[in-house]
Amino acid sequence: MKKAVVLLEDGKYFEGTSCGAPGERVGEIVFNTSMAGYQEILTDPSYKGQVVTMTYPLIGNYGVNPADPESSGPQVEGFIMRECCRRPSNWRATQSLPEYLAEHAIVGMEDVDTRAVTLHIRSLGAMKCIISSEDTDLKSLQDRLDAAPGIVGIDLVREVTCTEPYCWESELPALGAGILPESPQDLKSQLHVVAYDCGIKRNILRILGALGCRVTVVPADTGATEVRRLEPDGIFISNGPGDPAAVTATIEAAKDLLGFRPIFGICLGHQILGMAFGGFTYKLKFGHRGANQPVKDLQRGNILITAQNHGFAVDLDSVAGVADQTFINLNDRTSEGMRHKAQAVYSVQFHPEDSPGPHDAVYLFGDFIRDMCAERVERGEAGA
């Protein structure tokens, strides 16, 4: 069992055992409070540039499988656990978590006091770290960590977005498809959605497909002119990693597309729309990451338990007069959703697509479908 260490930029370090691929990575250390869904977390492009600590003490007990990934493979820089299960027990499992980490060159680490890691981050905030199973000398690790950039001002979306437009097709059903909102049955032709890939999760695409949409996925730097040329019924702006202020091309495109068609944004898409509205974002102390974040729907009055993964938030006051707040976080009162006062343009900070996490908010996709249908009627086109 090879020794491993994670060193934080404030000099705090934690020792453990290597679990996964040998190596060394630098990233922002964060924690996730989910009890399950580790494969979806590993493969969520929103975690690009981050070393994820799981607060639940046993990870990997149901193994991994080819159906659950949210992208082509793991995106995290490193993965820290208290205990990693090497002998999974689940009928869907095709390999163990350590085998999966090693196959995809992800530096894993176990036998770590993850409660202590979490308390440290909660007290001092998310920060840079270096995780290594090859060098445990703190001085040399500190030198390399000091020389590494942080994530503020860095465009991580360019590392996870697609390089060319493509039409989404999948043989797998949407996870949680049994609780999806009803799709209109009298459409004479499919609704066409153009989805900006800022690090889009596959189950978002599966849900749109299951609701009868034809989805064209485009790179994050696609201009508004090209989107108009595709003649969509609606535009979707996806989740993604890092500092939203650095994703300037998508922000500018969103500004140009306001009022053109209904627009729905999730997570980073929420932040991008906030900046397109003329607002700004700020970095949270340690962010929201887990499947148990309580959110209130201010329009319907109901309380949702949501899955979240973000380190930045939209400033509520900066969009006042342009957008109405539609959701709010019940833990810290930060913005969880908004809707433009004059246009069918809206977004949520959490993940309603149920992968992983609760399916309380999957009805929001139904709102998007209805707005696209209504806008199609206003254009005088058949199909609603």
N, C-alpha and C positions, 0 to 999 in steps of 0.2 A: 504494500500500500504506500504510494508515493505521497510525500508531504506537499501541501499547497498553502499559499498564503494570499490574502487580499489586504492591500495597504490603501488606506484612505488618504486624501490629500492633507488632512489635518494631522497626520502622523499616527492615527489609530490603526491597529492592524488586528487581524483575526487569522488564526491558523486552522488548518483542517487537512483533509485527505483528497487527493486528486480523484475525480470521478468524471470520466468522459475523455476528451482528447487532451493530450499534453500540450502545453503552450503557455502563452502570455498575451493578455489583452488589456486595453485601457478603455474605460467607459465611465458613465455616470452610475453610481450605485443607488438602486432604488429597492423598495420592497413591495410585494404583492400579497394580499391577504386571502386569496382564493384557496379553498381546500382541494379543489380539483381543477381540471382544465389546463394542466401544465403544458400539454402539447400545443394547444391553441395559443397559449402565452408565448411559448418559445418561438412559434412561427408567425406571430403577429408582427408585421413590419414596423408598427409603431414603437417597438422596443429596440430598433436599430440604435446603436451607440450606447446601450445600457447594459449593466451587469445586474441581473435580477436576483433578489433574495426572496425566497418563499418563506412566509411566516408559519405556514402549517408544517408540523414536524416531520411527516412522512410523505415523501413524494415519489411517484413512480410505481405505486402498487398495482395499477391496472395496465402498465406498459404503454406502448405506443402502437399506432396502426396507420395505414395509408389513407384513411378517410377523414381524419380530424385536422390535418394541417391547414392553416389559414393562408399559406403562401407556398412557394416552392421548397422551403426548408427553414430551419431555425435562423432567426435574425438577430438574436441577442449576442452580446459580446462575451458574456459569461453567465453561469447559473450556479447559485449558492443554495445549499439545502442543509437541514439538520441531519436527515437520514435519507439515503437514496436506495430504493428497493431494487435489488438485482434479480429477483425471481417473481415477476408479475403473475397475477392470477386474474385473467379476464378472457372471455371467449373471442374478443375482438383483437387482442394483442398479437402482434407479429414479431416484436422484439422488445427488449428491455430498454428502459430510459438510458442507462449508461452506454449501451450499444448504439443507441440513436445519437447521443451526444458525440461519441467518438467518430461515428460515420460522417457526421457533418462538421467536424473540426471545432466543436464548441467546448471551451474550457469549463469543466464542471468541478464543483468542490462540495464535499460533504463533511460531516463531523464538525460543523461550525455551530457556535452558539447564535443561532439566527434571532433569538429574542434580543440578545445584546446588540446585534447589528441593527435591528429595527429600532430599538430604543435610542441608539446613537443617532440614527438618521432622523428620527422624529424630533430629537432635541436640537440638533445642529443643522438639519436640512440635507437634502440630496447633494452629493459632491462627487468629484472625480475619484476614481480608484484605479488600481492596477491589480489584476488577478494573475497569479503565475504558479505553475507547477514545475517550472524549469529553474527559477532563481528565487531563493528565499532570503537573499541578503537585503535587508531593509534599506540600506544606504543606496545601493545601486537601483533598487526599485523606485525609491523616492526621486532619484535624479531623472529617471525616465518619465515618471509621472509628472514632475514639475514641467517637463518640456512638452507635454501633450496638451492640445487645446481642449477647452470645455465644449459644451453643446450650444451655448448662447451665441447667436449670430451665425451658426453653421447650418448650411442647407443639407440636411440628411435625406430629404425627400429624393434628391437626385440619385441617391444610392439604391433606392428601393422601387422607384417608378419604372413602368415599362418603357421600352425604347421606341416602340411602334404601336399605333392603334391596332386593336383586334376586337373581334366579336366574341362575346363570352358564350361558351358552350360547356355544359357539364352533364355527365351521366349520373352524378350523385344528387339525391334530393336535398333540399334545404333542411338543415338541422332545425328542429322545432317546427317543421312544416305543418304539423297537425294543429297548431294554434295560430297560423297566419290569418290576417284579416281576409275577408272575402274580396275577390277581384271581380270587377264588373263582367257580366257574362255577355253583354250585347255589343261589345266592341267589334267593329267590322274589320279592323286591322290592329296589329299589335302596337302598343305604345312603345316608342323608341326613346331610350334613356342614354345620354352620353355621360359616362362616369369618369371623372378625373381620378387618375390613379396616383395618389400621394403615398401609397402604401396600402392599397385596398385589401380588405379581408375577403376571402372567398365566399363566406356565408352571406355577406351582403349581396354579392352577385347572384348567389343561388336563390335568395329570397326574391330579388327583383325578377329573376327568370321564372320562379314559381308563381308569381303574381301576373304573369303574362307579358312581361316586358322583353323587348329585344334590346340588348345592352351592348353598346360600343364603348370599349374602354380606351381612354386616350392618355398619353403621357402628361405629367403635371405641368409641363411648360407649353401645352397646346394653347394657341391664341384664340381669342373670341371669334375672330373671323372664320377660322377653320371649324369651330363648333357650330356656328350658324350654317355653314355650308352642309353640315351633316343633317340638318333639319330635324332635330330631336323634338320630342314632346316635353321632355324635362331634362334637367341637368343635375347630376349628383357629384358632390365633392367629398372625397373619402377621408378616412382616418390616415394618420401618418406620423412619422417621428420628428422630434426636435423642435426647434424654435420656429413658430409660425411666421415671424417677421422676416425670416430669411427666405421664405418661399415667395419671392416677389412676383414671379411670372404668373403664378396661379391667382394671387391677389389681384393683379391688374386685369386678368381675364375675367375674374368674378365681377369686378367693378363694371366692365364693359357689358356683361351679360345680365345685369340687374334689369328686370322688366321684360326681358326677351322671352323667357319660358320659366315655369316653376323651377326653383332650385332648392335642393335638400342637402344639407351638410351634416356630417357626423364627425365628432372629435376634432381632429385638426381642421376638418372642413368647417366646423363651427367657428374656430378661431380665424380661419381665412375669411369667412363671411363677415365676422366682426370687424376685421381690418378693412374689408371692402366697403363696409358701412361708414368708414371714417373713424372707427374706434381704434383701440390698441389693446395689447395683451401684456401680462406680467407673469413672472415665474413664481410658482407656488413654492412654499418651503420644502415640502416633500411629496407633493402631488397626490393624486387619487389613483390608486391601482388595486383592483380587487373586484369581487363579484357581489359586494354587499353595501354599496353606497346608496343611502336613502335620498330620494329626489321627490319633490312635489311638483305635480302638473298644475300650474296656476290657472289654466283654462278649465280643466275638467274637475279639479279639486281632489284628485286621487294621489296616493302615495305609492311610489315605485321603488323597488329594490333593483339596482342597476349594476352592470359591469362597467368598469371605467379603467382607463389607462392614459393619463395625461399629466404633464408637469407644468403646463401653462394654463392661464385662464383669461377670458375676455373681461376687461374692466366694465362693470355695469354702467357707470356714469358716462363712459365715453361713447356709448351708443344711444343714450337717452335722446328722445326726439326723433330718432330714425327707426328704432326697433323696440318692440315690446318684449319684456322678459316673459317667457312661457314656462320655464322650469327653474327651480332653485335647489341647491344642495342643502339638505337639512343639517348637515354637520357643521359647515363653515359659511353658509349663505352665499357661496360663490355662484356665478352664472352657470346654469346647466342647459339653457335653451333660450332662443329668441325667435321672433318673427318680424319681418319688415312691416312697417305700418301701412305701406301702400302697395306692396308687391307680394306675390306668392313665393316668398323667399324665406326660408326658416332653417333652423339647425338645432342640434342637441350636442352637448358635450360628452354624453355617455354613449354606450354601445347598445342599441336596441336589437341587434341582430342575433342575440342568443347564442353566442359561440366564443368563449364559454359564458356561462352566467344565466341569470334569470331571463324569462321571456316576457316580463311585465310590460315592456314598452314596444313590443313588436307591432302594435297597432299603428305606430307612426308611419310605417310603410304604406298602410292603407290611406292615410291622409295624403301622402305624396301621389298615390294612384288617383285619388279623387280630384286633386288639384290639376293633374295633367289632363284628366278627362274634361273637366270644366273649361280649361283653357283651350282645349281642342274644339269644344262647342263654340266658344267665343270667336275662334278663327273661322267658324263656318265649315269645319271639316267634319265628315261623317265619322261616327264611331262612339258616341257617348249615350 
